Amino acid sequence: MDFLELFNAVAKAVRPAYQDYVPVTDLDIPLTETGLDSMDGLMMGIYFCDIYGVPEEISKELHPTTPREFQTFLEKHQTKPLPDTIEEAIKGVDW
């Protein structure tokens, strides 16, 4: 599964009514330049940790500054296999 595609899908899901979200095209872009605010980042962390099976205690150590740092952290602490598709991954996220 392409992490950048998953990142954008989760970001869209946490933004109220997808307002003003421009898809990220670079894993190394600073999160401050993505249009996501701190609440969006917090919600993304919660959902990503759920998708990857990162335990809650470890998830508290997640403080990424780029999408790549999200990916590195999640892959390091992953405890369950990823779903086969983006749609399956965000099923519990996309309210």
Protein Blocks (a to p, Z undefined) as FASTA:
>chain_A
ZZklmmmmmmmmmpghhiaiacdfbfkbcfklnopafklmmmmmmmmmmmnopafklmmm
pccfbfklmmmmmmmmocbdcdfbfklmmmmmmZZ
